[in-house]
Amino acid sequence: MGARVNACLTLAVMHEGDEITTIEGVGQPGALHPVQAAFVAHDAYQCGYCTSGQIMSAVALLEEPCGPE
């Protein structure tokens, strides 16, 4: 994954040619990403926009470098 972007503040046309990962690309039914599975296990549901955004942000955060390299 690349940089996180607030989908509500950007237009698709601004990302022509970019690779975009949506919630559908993170896991599949029967093979959820661990973050998705945690949201299900702990009933961490909110609205359809918020939940997807929170999961996508958490997944991206786990893949970002942390601390001195």
CHARMM internal coordinates of N, CA and C (Angstrom, degrees):
IC EDIT
DIST 1 N 1 CA 1.4442
DIST 1 CA 1 C 1.5230
ANGL 1 N 1 CA 1 C 109.34
DIST 1 C 2 N 1.3114
ANGL 1 CA 1 C 2 N 114.85
DIHE 1 N 1 CA 1 C 2 N 152.49
DIST 2 N 2 CA 1.4568
ANGL 1 C 2 N 2 CA 120.35
DIHE 1 CA 1 C 2 N 2 CA 178.10
DIST 2 CA 2 C 1.5114
ANGL 2 N 2 CA 2 C 110.64
DIHE 1 C 2 N 2 CA 2 C -101.12
DIST 2 C 3 N 1.3039
ANGL 2 CA 2 C 3 N 115.35
DIHE 2 N 2 CA 2 C 3 N -139.11
DIST 3 N 3 CA 1.4680
ANGL 2 C 3 N 3 CA 121.18
DIHE 2 CA 2 C 3 N 3 CA -177.82
DIST 3 CA 3 C 1.5196
ANGL 3 N 3 CA 3 C 110.99
DIHE 2 C 3 N 3 CA 3 C -76.08
DIST 3 C 4 N 1.3279
ANGL 3 CA 3 C 4 N 114.85
DIHE 3 N 3 CA 3 C 4 N 144.84
DIST 4 N 4 CA 1.4581
ANGL 3 C 4 N 4 CA 119.63
DIHE 3 CA 3 C 4 N 4 CA 174.44
DIST 4 CA 4 C 1.5230
ANGL 4 N 4 CA 4 C 108.79
DIHE 3 C 4 N 4 CA 4 C -77.42
DIST 4 C 5 N 1.3235
ANGL 4 CA 4 C 5 N 116.19
DIHE 4 N 4 CA 4 C 5 N 141.04
DIST 5 N 5 CA 1.4637
ANGL 4 C 5 N 5 CA 122.53
DIHE 4 CA 4 C 5 N 5 CA -179.41
DIST 5 CA 5 C 1.5193
ANGL 5 N 5 CA 5 C 108.03
DIHE 4 C 5 N 5 CA 5 C -135.50
DIST 5 C 6 N 1.3118
ANGL 5 CA 5 C 6 N 116.85
DIHE 5 N 5 CA 5 C 6 N 135.86
DIST 6 N 6 CA 1.4703
ANGL 5 C 6 N 6 CA 119.97
DIHE 5 CA 5 C 6 N 6 CA 173.66
DIST 6 CA 6 C 1.5207
ANGL 6 N 6 CA 6 C 108.13
DIHE 5 C 6 N 6 CA 6 C -71.86
DIST 6 C 7 N 1.3076
ANGL 6 CA 6 C 7 N 116.21
DIHE 6 N 6 CA 6 C 7 N 110.86
DIST 7 N 7 CA 1.4620
ANGL 6 C 7 N 7 CA 120.85
DIHE 6 CA 6 C 7 N 7 CA -176.86
DIST 7 CA 7 C 1.5223
ANGL 7 N 7 CA 7 C 111.83
DIHE 6 C 7 N 7 CA 7 C -60.66
DIST 7 C 8 N 1.3199
ANGL 7 CA 7 C 8 N 117.25
DIHE 7 N 7 CA 7 C 8 N -28.59
DIST 8 N 8 CA 1.4585
ANGL 7 C 8 N 8 CA 119.79
DIHE 7 CA 7 C 8 N 8 CA -178.28
DIST 8 CA 8 C 1.5314
ANGL 8 N 8 CA 8 C 111.84
DIHE 7 C 8 N 8 CA 8 C -77.01
DIST 8 C 9 N 1.3238
ANGL 8 CA 8 C 9 N 117.64
DIHE 8 N 8 CA 8 C 9 N -9.34
DIST 9 N 9 CA 1.4653
ANGL 8 C 9 N 9 CA 120.90
DIHE 8 CA 8 C 9 N 9 CA -177.93
DIST 9 CA 9 C 1.5253
ANGL 9 N 9 CA 9 C 113.14
DIHE 8 C 9 N 9 CA 9 C -114.89
DIST 9 C 10 N 1.3136
ANGL 9 CA 9 C 10 N 117.34
DIHE 9 N 9 CA 9 C 10 N 12.12
DIST 10 N 10 CA 1.4579
ANGL 9 C 10 N 10 CA 120.32
DIHE 9 CA 9 C 10 N 10 CA -179.33
DIST 10 CA 10 C 1.5265
ANGL 10 N 10 CA 10 C 109.61
DIHE 9 C 10 N 10 CA 10 C -137.58
DIST 10 C 11 N 1.2975
ANGL 10 CA 10 C 11 N 116.47
DIHE 10 N 10 CA 10 C 11 N 153.32
DIST 11 N 11 CA 1.4583
ANGL 10 C 11 N 11 CA 121.68
DIHE 10 CA 10 C 11 N 11 CA 177.22
DIST 11 CA 11 C 1.5249
ANGL 11 N 11 CA 11 C 108.82
DIHE 10 C 11 N 11 CA 11 C -103.23
DIST 11 C 12 N 1.3060
ANGL 11 CA 11 C 12 N 117.10
DIHE 11 N 11 CA 11 C 12 N 143.98
DIST 12 N 12 CA 1.4623
ANGL 11 C 12 N 12 CA 121.55
DIHE 11 CA 11 C 12 N 12 CA 179.87
DIST 12 CA 12 C 1.5311
ANGL 12 N 12 CA 12 C 110.93
DIHE 11 C 12 N 12 CA 12 C -56.42
DIST 12 C 13 N 1.3255
ANGL 12 CA 12 C 13 N 117.54
DIHE 12 N 12 CA 12 C 13 N -36.54
DIST 13 N 13 CA 1.4587
ANGL 12 C 13 N 13 CA 121.37
DIHE 12 CA 12 C 13 N 13 CA -178.33
DIST 13 CA 13 C 1.5430
ANGL 13 N 13 CA 13 C 111.53
DIHE 12 C 13 N 13 CA 13 C -62.56
DIST 13 C 14 N 1.3307
ANGL 13 CA 13 C 14 N 117.22
DIHE 13 N 13 CA 13 C 14 N -22.72
DIST 14 N 14 CA 1.4649
ANGL 13 C 14 N 14 CA 121.30
DIHE 13 CA 13 C 14 N 14 CA 178.94
DIST 14 CA 14 C 1.5305
ANGL 14 N 14 CA 14 C 111.52
DIHE 13 C 14 N 14 CA 14 C -74.67
DIST 14 C 15 N 1.3316
ANGL 14 CA 14 C 15 N 117.15
DIHE 14 N 14 CA 14 C 15 N -9.39
DIST 15 N 15 CA 1.4596
ANGL 14 C 15 N 15 CA 121.06
DIHE 14 CA 14 C 15 N 15 CA -175.62
DIST 15 CA 15 C 1.5190
ANGL 15 N 15 CA 15 C 112.08
DIHE 14 C 15 N 15 CA 15 C -123.28
DIST 15 C 16 N 1.3320
ANGL 15 CA 15 C 16 N 115.27
DIHE 15 N 15 CA 15 C 16 N 28.86
DIST 16 N 16 CA 1.4559
ANGL 15 C 16 N 16 CA 119.64
DIHE 15 CA 15 C 16 N 16 CA 178.56
DIST 16 CA 16 C 1.5249
ANGL 16 N 16 CA 16 C 109.46
DIHE 15 C 16 N 16 CA 16 C -57.80
DIST 16 C 17 N 1.3174
ANGL 16 CA 16 C 17 N 116.14
DIHE 16 N 16 CA 16 C 17 N 128.22
DIST 17 N 17 CA 1.4583
ANGL 16 C 17 N 17 CA 121.72
DIHE 16 CA 16 C 17 N 17 CA 179.53
DIST 17 CA 17 C 1.5240
ANGL 17 N 17 CA 17 C 114.09
DIHE 16 C 17 N 17 CA 17 C 86.49
DIST 17 C 18 N 1.3311
ANGL 17 CA 17 C 18 N 117.42
DIHE 17 N 17 CA 17 C 18 N -10.67
DIST 18 N 18 CA 1.4640
ANGL 17 C 18 N 18 CA 120.65
DIHE 17 CA 17 C 18 N 18 CA 178.32
DIST 18 CA 18 C 1.5259
ANGL 18 N 18 CA 18 C 109.86
DIHE 17 C 18 N 18 CA 18 C -80.06
DIST 18 C 19 N 1.3160
ANGL 18 CA 18 C 19 N 115.59
DIHE 18 N 18 CA 18 C 19 N 152.94
DIST 19 N 19 CA 1.4591
ANGL 18 C 19 N 19 CA 120.30
DIHE 18 CA 18 C 19 N 19 CA 172.42
DIST 19 CA 19 C 1.5296
ANGL 19 N 19 CA 19 C 107.54
DIHE 18 C 19 N 19 CA 19 C -85.16
DIST 19 C 20 N 1.3214
ANGL 19 CA 19 C 20 N 116.17
DIHE 19 N 19 CA 19 C 20 N 128.06
DIST 20 N 20 CA 1.4585
ANGL 19 C 20 N 20 CA 121.11
DIHE 19 CA 19 C 20 N 20 CA -177.96
DIST 20 CA 20 C 1.5217
ANGL 20 N 20 CA 20 C 108.38
DIHE 19 C 20 N 20 CA 20 C -122.19
DIST 20 C 21 N 1.3137
ANGL 20 CA 20 C 21 N 115.80
DIHE 20 N 20 CA 20 C 21 N 126.60
DIST 21 N 21 CA 1.4655
ANGL 20 C 21 N 21 CA 120.95
DIHE 20 CA 20 C 21 N 21 CA 176.41
DIST 21 CA 21 C 1.5209
ANGL 21 N 21 CA 21 C 108.26
DIHE 20 C 21 N 21 CA 21 C -106.42
DIST 21 C 22 N 1.3143
ANGL 21 CA 21 C 22 N 115.60
DIHE 21 N 21 CA 21 C 22 N 127.33
DIST 22 N 22 CA 1.4584
ANGL 21 C 22 N 22 CA 121.17
DIHE 21 CA 21 C 22 N 22 CA 177.28
DIST 22 CA 22 C 1.5243
ANGL 22 N 22 CA 22 C 108.77
DIHE 21 C 22 N 22 CA 22 C -108.12
DIST 22 C 23 N 1.3062
ANGL 22 CA 22 C 23 N 116.98
DIHE 22 N 22 CA 22 C 23 N 176.61
DIST 23 N 23 CA 1.4621
ANGL 22 C 23 N 23 CA 121.57
DIHE 22 CA 22 C 23 N 23 CA -179.48
DIST 23 CA 23 C 1.5299
ANGL 23 N 23 CA 23 C 111.20
DIHE 22 C 23 N 23 CA 23 C -56.96
DIST 23 C 24 N 1.3157
ANGL 23 CA 23 C 24 N 116.96
DIHE 23 N 23 CA 23 C 24 N -32.06
DIST 24 N 24 CA 1.4683
ANGL 23 C 24 N 24 CA 120.42
DIHE 23 CA 23 C 24 N 24 CA 179.80
DIST 24 CA 24 C 1.5269
ANGL 24 N 24 CA 24 C 112.05
DIHE 23 C 24 N 24 CA 24 C -67.74
DIST 24 C 25 N 1.3270
ANGL 24 CA 24 C 25 N 117.26
DIHE 24 N 24 CA 24 C 25 N -21.39
DIST 25 N 25 CA 1.4586
ANGL 24 C 25 N 25 CA 120.97
DIHE 24 CA 24 C 25 N 25 CA -179.12
DIST 25 CA 25 C 1.5144
ANGL 25 N 25 CA 25 C 114.60
DIHE 24 C 25 N 25 CA 25 C -92.93
DIST 25 C 26 N 1.3290
ANGL 25 CA 25 C 26 N 117.31
DIHE 25 N 25 CA 25 C 26 N 0.89
DIST 26 N 26 CA 1.4642
ANGL 25 C 26 N 26 CA 120.74
DIHE 25 CA 25 C 26 N 26 CA -177.10
DIST 26 CA 26 C 1.5254
ANGL 26 N 26 CA 26 C 111.35
DIHE 25 C 26 N 26 CA 26 C -88.26
DIST 26 C 27 N 1.2878
ANGL 26 CA 26 C 27 N 118.33
DIHE 26 N 26 CA 26 C 27 N -40.47
DIST 27 N 27 CA 1.4559
ANGL 26 C 27 N 27 CA 122.97
DIHE 26 CA 26 C 27 N 27 CA -179.78
DIST 27 CA 27 C 1.5118
ANGL 27 N 27 CA 27 C 109.33
DIHE 26 C 27 N 27 CA 27 C -155.21
DIST 27 C 28 N 1.3021
ANGL 27 CA 27 C 28 N 115.75
DIHE 27 N 27 CA 27 C 28 N 171.88
DIST 28 N 28 CA 1.4577
ANGL 27 C 28 N 28 CA 121.40
DIHE 27 CA 27 C 28 N 28 CA -179.64
DIST 28 CA 28 C 1.5277
ANGL 28 N 28 CA 28 C 109.00
DIHE 27 C 28 N 28 CA 28 C -127.59
DIST 28 C 29 N 1.3280
ANGL 28 CA 28 C 29 N 118.35
DIHE 28 N 28 CA 28 C 29 N 156.39
DIST 29 N 29 CA 1.4591
ANGL 28 C 29 N 29 CA 119.58
DIHE 28 CA 28 C 29 N 29 CA 175.32
DIST 29 CA 29 C 1.5300
ANGL 29 N 29 CA 29 C 109.63
DIHE 28 C 29 N 29 CA 29 C -54.33
DIST 29 C 30 N 1.2994
ANGL 29 CA 29 C 30 N 116.15
DIHE 29 N 29 CA 29 C 30 N 130.53
DIST 30 N 30 CA 1.4664
ANGL 29 C 30 N 30 CA 120.58
DIHE 29 CA 29 C 30 N 30 CA -177.52
DIST 30 CA 30 C 1.5108
ANGL 30 N 30 CA 30 C 113.20
DIHE 29 C 30 N 30 CA 30 C 88.00
DIST 30 C 31 N 1.3287
ANGL 30 CA 30 C 31 N 118.01
DIHE 30 N 30 CA 30 C 31 N -12.64
DIST 31 N 31 CA 1.4686
ANGL 30 C 31 N 31 CA 122.80
DIHE 30 CA 30 C 31 N 31 CA 179.11
DIST 31 CA 31 C 1.5255
ANGL 31 N 31 CA 31 C 108.55
DIHE 30 C 31 N 31 CA 31 C -145.05
DIST 31 C 32 N 1.3306
ANGL 31 CA 31 C 32 N 116.54
DIHE 31 N 31 CA 31 C 32 N 58.09
DIST 32 N 32 CA 1.4613
ANGL 31 C 32 N 32 CA 120.94
DIHE 31 CA 31 C 32 N 32 CA -177.84
DIST 32 CA 32 C 1.5219
ANGL 32 N 32 CA 32 C 111.14
DIHE 31 C 32 N 32 CA 32 C -69.83
DIST 32 C 33 N 1.3215
ANGL 32 CA 32 C 33 N 115.60
DIHE 32 N 32 CA 32 C 33 N 150.89
DIST 33 N 33 CA 1.4711
ANGL 32 C 33 N 33 CA 121.36
DIHE 32 CA 32 C 33 N 33 CA 170.42
DIST 33 CA 33 C 1.5313
ANGL 33 N 33 CA 33 C 105.76
DIHE 32 C 33 N 33 CA 33 C -64.72
DIST 33 C 34 N 1.3304
ANGL 33 CA 33 C 34 N 119.44
DIHE 33 N 33 CA 33 C 34 N 148.56
DIST 34 N 34 CA 1.4654
ANGL 33 C 34 N 34 CA 120.82
DIHE 33 CA 33 C 34 N 34 CA 179.44
DIST 34 CA 34 C 1.5370
ANGL 34 N 34 CA 34 C 114.15
DIHE 33 C 34 N 34 CA 34 C -53.52
DIST 34 C 35 N 1.3232
ANGL 34 CA 34 C 35 N 117.68
DIHE 34 N 34 CA 34 C 35 N -34.42
DIST 35 N 35 CA 1.4678
ANGL 34 C 35 N 35 CA 119.90
DIHE 34 CA 34 C 35 N 35 CA 178.24
DIST 35 CA 35 C 1.5297
ANGL 35 N 35 CA 35 C 109.63
DIHE 34 C 35 N 35 CA 35 C -67.65
DIST 35 C 36 N 1.3182
ANGL 35 CA 35 C 36 N 117.55
DIHE 35 N 35 CA 35 C 36 N -42.84
DIST 36 N 36 CA 1.4625
ANGL 35 C 36 N 36 CA 120.52
DIHE 35 CA 35 C 36 N 36 CA 176.66
DIST 36 CA 36 C 1.5291
ANGL 36 N 36 CA 36 C 110.57
DIHE 35 C 36 N 36 CA 36 C -61.06
DIST 36 C 37 N 1.3194
ANGL 36 CA 36 C 37 N 116.33
DIHE 36 N 36 CA 36 C 37 N -44.18
DIST 37 N 37 CA 1.4578
ANGL 36 C 37 N 37 CA 120.83
DIHE 36 CA 36 C 37 N 37 CA -179.74
DIST 37 CA 37 C 1.5287
ANGL 37 N 37 CA 37 C 110.83
DIHE 36 C 37 N 37 CA 37 C -61.95
DIST 37 C 38 N 1.3387
ANGL 37 CA 37 C 38 N 117.44
DIHE 37 N 37 CA 37 C 38 N -38.50
DIST 38 N 38 CA 1.4654
ANGL 37 C 38 N 38 CA 121.15
DIHE 37 CA 37 C 38 N 38 CA 178.71
DIST 38 CA 38 C 1.5241
ANGL 38 N 38 CA 38 C 110.76
DIHE 37 C 38 N 38 CA 38 C -65.72
DIST 38 C 39 N 1.3354
ANGL 38 CA 38 C 39 N 117.47
DIHE 38 N 38 CA 38 C 39 N -39.62
DIST 39 N 39 CA 1.4653
ANGL 38 C 39 N 39 CA 120.40
DIHE 38 CA 38 C 39 N 39 CA 177.63
DIST 39 CA 39 C 1.5270
ANGL 39 N 39 CA 39 C 110.29
DIHE 38 C 39 N 39 CA 39 C -62.06
DIST 39 C 40 N 1.3235
ANGL 39 CA 39 C 40 N 117.04
DIHE 39 N 39 CA 39 C 40 N -41.30
DIST 40 N 40 CA 1.4645
ANGL 39 C 40 N 40 CA 120.75
DIHE 39 CA 39 C 40 N 40 CA 179.13
DIST 40 CA 40 C 1.5248
ANGL 40 N 40 CA 40 C 110.15
DIHE 39 C 40 N 40 CA 40 C -67.47
DIST 40 C 41 N 1.3350
ANGL 40 CA 40 C 41 N 116.63
DIHE 40 N 40 CA 40 C 41 N -47.12
DIST 41 N 41 CA 1.4705
ANGL 40 C 41 N 41 CA 121.25
DIHE 40 CA 40 C 41 N 41 CA -176.42
DIST 41 CA 41 C 1.5285
ANGL 41 N 41 CA 41 C 112.54
DIHE 40 C 41 N 41 CA 41 C -62.50
DIST 41 C 42 N 1.3261
ANGL 41 CA 41 C 42 N 116.67
DIHE 41 N 41 CA 41 C 42 N -31.11
DIST 42 N 42 CA 1.4667
ANGL 41 C 42 N 42 CA 120.35
DIHE 41 CA 41 C 42 N 42 CA -175.91
DIST 42 CA 42 C 1.5307
ANGL 42 N 42 CA 42 C 113.13
DIHE 41 C 42 N 42 CA 42 C -108.92
DIST 42 C 43 N 1.3403
ANGL 42 CA 42 C 43 N 116.52
DIHE 42 N 42 CA 42 C 43 N 16.94
DIST 43 N 43 CA 1.4722
ANGL 42 C 43 N 43 CA 121.92
DIHE 42 CA 42 C 43 N 43 CA 178.15
DIST 43 CA 43 C 1.5254
ANGL 43 N 43 CA 43 C 112.31
DIHE 42 C 43 N 43 CA 43 C 48.28
DIST 43 C 44 N 1.3102
ANGL 43 CA 43 C 44 N 116.55
DIHE 43 N 43 CA 43 C 44 N 48.18
DIST 44 N 44 CA 1.4695
ANGL 43 C 44 N 44 CA 122.24
DIHE 43 CA 43 C 44 N 44 CA -176.30
DIST 44 CA 44 C 1.5220
ANGL 44 N 44 CA 44 C 111.32
DIHE 43 C 44 N 44 CA 44 C -91.36
DIST 44 C 45 N 1.3120
ANGL 44 CA 44 C 45 N 116.60
DIHE 44 N 44 CA 44 C 45 N 42.69
DIST 45 N 45 CA 1.4619
ANGL 44 C 45 N 45 CA 120.81
DIHE 44 CA 44 C 45 N 45 CA -177.67
DIST 45 CA 45 C 1.5187
ANGL 45 N 45 CA 45 C 111.45
DIHE 44 C 45 N 45 CA 45 C -85.09
DIST 45 C 46 N 1.3106
ANGL 45 CA 45 C 46 N 114.37
DIHE 45 N 45 CA 45 C 46 N 142.68
DIST 46 N 46 CA 1.4532
ANGL 45 C 46 N 46 CA 121.57
DIHE 45 CA 45 C 46 N 46 CA 170.01
DIST 46 CA 46 C 1.5143
ANGL 46 N 46 CA 46 C 105.36
DIHE 45 C 46 N 46 CA 46 C -133.29
DIST 46 C 47 N 1.3150
ANGL 46 CA 46 C 47 N 118.13
DIHE 46 N 46 CA 46 C 47 N -147.12
DIST 47 N 47 CA 1.4605
ANGL 46 C 47 N 47 CA 118.51
DIHE 46 CA 46 C 47 N 47 CA -179.97
DIST 47 CA 47 C 1.5366
ANGL 47 N 47 CA 47 C 109.63
DIHE 46 C 47 N 47 CA 47 C -72.14
DIST 47 C 48 N 1.3046
ANGL 47 CA 47 C 48 N 116.30
DIHE 47 N 47 CA 47 C 48 N 166.86
DIST 48 N 48 CA 1.4603
ANGL 47 C 48 N 48 CA 120.93
DIHE 47 CA 47 C 48 N 48 CA -177.89
DIST 48 CA 48 C 1.5151
ANGL 48 N 48 CA 48 C 113.89
DIHE 47 C 48 N 48 CA 48 C -61.68
DIST 48 C 49 N 1.3073
ANGL 48 CA 48 C 49 N 117.78
DIHE 48 N 48 CA 48 C 49 N -26.97
DIST 49 N 49 CA 1.4603
ANGL 48 C 49 N 49 CA 121.18
DIHE 48 CA 48 C 49 N 49 CA 178.03
DIST 49 CA 49 C 1.5260
ANGL 49 N 49 CA 49 C 110.50
DIHE 48 C 49 N 49 CA 49 C -82.55
DIST 49 C 50 N 1.3211
ANGL 49 CA 49 C 50 N 116.62
DIHE 49 N 49 CA 49 C 50 N -46.41
DIST 50 N 50 CA 1.4690
ANGL 49 C 50 N 50 CA 120.94
DIHE 49 CA 49 C 50 N 50 CA -175.25
DIST 50 CA 50 C 1.5169
ANGL 50 N 50 CA 50 C 112.14
DIHE 49 C 50 N 50 CA 50 C -64.22
DIST 50 C 51 N 1.3218
ANGL 50 CA 50 C 51 N 117.27
DIHE 50 N 50 CA 50 C 51 N -47.11
DIST 51 N 51 CA 1.4592
ANGL 50 C 51 N 51 CA 120.47
DIHE 50 CA 50 C 51 N 51 CA -176.85
DIST 51 CA 51 C 1.5174
ANGL 51 N 51 CA 51 C 110.66
DIHE 50 C 51 N 51 CA 51 C -60.45
DIST 51 C 52 N 1.3091
ANGL 51 CA 51 C 52 N 117.50
DIHE 51 N 51 CA 51 C 52 N -47.43
DIST 52 N 52 CA 1.4742
ANGL 51 C 52 N 52 CA 120.45
DIHE 51 CA 51 C 52 N 52 CA 179.36
DIST 52 CA 52 C 1.5137
ANGL 52 N 52 CA 52 C 110.89
DIHE 51 C 52 N 52 CA 52 C -60.72
DIST 52 C 53 N 1.3155
ANGL 52 CA 52 C 53 N 117.17
DIHE 52 N 52 CA 52 C 53 N -44.26
DIST 53 N 53 CA 1.4645
ANGL 52 C 53 N 53 CA 121.02
DIHE 52 CA 52 C 53 N 53 CA 180.00
DIST 53 CA 53 C 1.5123
ANGL 53 N 53 CA 53 C 112.64
DIHE 52 C 53 N 53 CA 53 C -64.00
DIST 53 C 54 N 1.3233
ANGL 53 CA 53 C 54 N 116.90
DIHE 53 N 53 CA 53 C 54 N -40.50
DIST 54 N 54 CA 1.4600
ANGL 53 C 54 N 54 CA 120.24
DIHE 53 CA 53 C 54 N 54 CA 179.26
DIST 54 CA 54 C 1.5204
ANGL 54 N 54 CA 54 C 110.98
DIHE 53 C 54 N 54 CA 54 C -66.64
DIST 54 C 55 N 1.3169
ANGL 54 CA 54 C 55 N 117.36
DIHE 54 N 54 CA 54 C 55 N -41.54
DIST 55 N 55 CA 1.4657
ANGL 54 C 55 N 55 CA 120.63
DIHE 54 CA 54 C 55 N 55 CA 178.23
DIST 55 CA 55 C 1.5187
ANGL 55 N 55 CA 55 C 110.17
DIHE 54 C 55 N 55 CA 55 C -64.48
DIST 55 C 56 N 1.3326
ANGL 55 CA 55 C 56 N 116.97
DIHE 55 N 55 CA 55 C 56 N -46.63
DIST 56 N 56 CA 1.4652
ANGL 55 C 56 N 56 CA 120.28
DIHE 55 CA 55 C 56 N 56 CA -179.20
DIST 56 CA 56 C 1.5232
ANGL 56 N 56 CA 56 C 111.01
DIHE 55 C 56 N 56 CA 56 C -61.58
DIST 56 C 57 N 1.3175
ANGL 56 CA 56 C 57 N 117.69
DIHE 56 N 56 CA 56 C 57 N -41.58
DIST 57 N 57 CA 1.4615
ANGL 56 C 57 N 57 CA 121.53
DIHE 56 CA 56 C 57 N 57 CA 179.65
DIST 57 CA 57 C 1.5215
ANGL 57 N 57 CA 57 C 111.03
DIHE 56 C 57 N 57 CA 57 C -65.90
DIST 57 C 58 N 1.3329
ANGL 57 CA 57 C 58 N 117.41
DIHE 57 N 57 CA 57 C 58 N -41.88
DIST 58 N 58 CA 1.4648
ANGL 57 C 58 N 58 CA 120.66
DIHE 57 CA 57 C 58 N 58 CA 179.44
DIST 58 CA 58 C 1.5263
ANGL 58 N 58 CA 58 C 111.53
DIHE 57 C 58 N 58 CA 58 C -65.69
DIST 58 C 59 N 1.3224
ANGL 58 CA 58 C 59 N 117.30
DIHE 58 N 58 CA 58 C 59 N -41.90
DIST 59 N 59 CA 1.4653
ANGL 58 C 59 N 59 CA 121.19
DIHE 58 CA 58 C 59 N 59 CA 178.42
DIST 59 CA 59 C 1.5326
ANGL 59 N 59 CA 59 C 109.77
DIHE 58 C 59 N 59 CA 59 C -62.05
DIST 59 C 60 N 1.3239
ANGL 59 CA 59 C 60 N 117.00
DIHE 59 N 59 CA 59 C 60 N -45.55
DIST 60 N 60 CA 1.4689
ANGL 59 C 60 N 60 CA 121.06
DIHE 59 CA 59 C 60 N 60 CA 179.57
DIST 60 CA 60 C 1.5235
ANGL 60 N 60 CA 60 C 110.71
DIHE 59 C 60 N 60 CA 60 C -64.87
DIST 60 C 61 N 1.3143
ANGL 60 CA 60 C 61 N 117.72
DIHE 60 N 60 CA 60 C 61 N -41.67
DIST 61 N 61 CA 1.4550
ANGL 60 C 61 N 61 CA 122.03
DIHE 60 CA 60 C 61 N 61 CA 179.85
DIST 61 CA 61 C 1.5329
ANGL 61 N 61 CA 61 C 110.88
DIHE 60 C 61 N 61 CA 61 C -58.96
DIST 61 C 62 N 1.3225
ANGL 61 CA 61 C 62 N 117.02
DIHE 61 N 61 CA 61 C 62 N -40.51
DIST 62 N 62 CA 1.4691
ANGL 61 C 62 N 62 CA 121.19
DIHE 61 CA 61 C 62 N 62 CA 179.22
DIST 62 CA 62 C 1.5221
ANGL 62 N 62 CA 62 C 112.44
DIHE 61 C 62 N 62 CA 62 C -64.61
DIST 62 C 63 N 1.3332
ANGL 62 CA 62 C 63 N 117.07
DIHE 62 N 62 CA 62 C 63 N -23.39
DIST 63 N 63 CA 1.4656
ANGL 62 C 63 N 63 CA 121.22
DIHE 62 CA 62 C 63 N 63 CA -178.67
DIST 63 CA 63 C 1.5307
ANGL 63 N 63 CA 63 C 112.76
DIHE 62 C 63 N 63 CA 63 C -95.92
DIST 63 C 64 N 1.3320
ANGL 63 CA 63 C 64 N 117.68
DIHE 63 N 63 CA 63 C 64 N -7.41
DIST 64 N 64 CA 1.4675
ANGL 63 C 64 N 64 CA 121.21
DIHE 63 CA 63 C 64 N 64 CA -179.64
DIST 64 CA 64 C 1.5238
ANGL 64 N 64 CA 64 C 110.20
DIHE 63 C 64 N 64 CA 64 C -82.29
DIST 64 C 65 N 1.3343
ANGL 64 CA 64 C 65 N 116.84
DIHE 64 N 64 CA 64 C 65 N 149.05
DIST 65 N 65 CA 1.4601
ANGL 64 C 65 N 65 CA 118.63
DIHE 64 CA 64 C 65 N 65 CA 176.68
DIST 65 CA 65 C 1.5326
ANGL 65 N 65 CA 65 C 110.40
DIHE 64 C 65 N 65 CA 65 C -65.68
DIST 65 C 66 N 1.3066
ANGL 65 CA 65 C 66 N 115.67
DIHE 65 N 65 CA 65 C 66 N 147.79
DIST 66 N 66 CA 1.4506
ANGL 65 C 66 N 66 CA 121.02
DIHE 65 CA 65 C 66 N 66 CA -178.01
DIST 66 CA 66 C 1.5300
ANGL 66 N 66 CA 66 C 109.38
DIHE 65 C 66 N 66 CA 66 C -132.48
DIST 66 C 67 N 1.3029
ANGL 66 CA 66 C 67 N 116.40
DIHE 66 N 66 CA 66 C 67 N 127.79
DIST 67 N 67 CA 1.4671
ANGL 66 C 67 N 67 CA 120.83
DIHE 66 CA 66 C 67 N 67 CA 178.12
DIST 67 CA 67 C 1.5140
ANGL 67 N 67 CA 67 C 112.59
DIHE 66 C 67 N 67 CA 67 C 80.07
DIST 67 C 68 N 1.3413
ANGL 67 CA 67 C 68 N 116.19
DIHE 67 N 67 CA 67 C 68 N -174.83
DIST 68 N 68 CA 1.4499
ANGL 67 C 68 N 68 CA 119.55
DIHE 67 CA 67 C 68 N 68 CA -179.17
DIST 68 CA 68 C 1.5237
ANGL 68 N 68 CA 68 C 112.48
DIHE 67 C 68 N 68 CA 68 C -65.71
DIST 68 C 69 N 1.3166
ANGL 68 CA 68 C 69 N 114.89
DIHE 68 N 68 CA 68 C 69 N 142.98
DIST 69 N 69 CA 1.4626
ANGL 68 C 69 N 69 CA 118.77
DIHE 68 CA 68 C 69 N 69 CA -179.74
DIST 69 CA 69 C 1.4918
ANGL 69 N 69 CA 69 C 110.64
DIHE 68 C 69 N 69 CA 69 C -103.24
END
COOR INIT
IC SEED 1 N 1 CA 1 C
IC BUILD
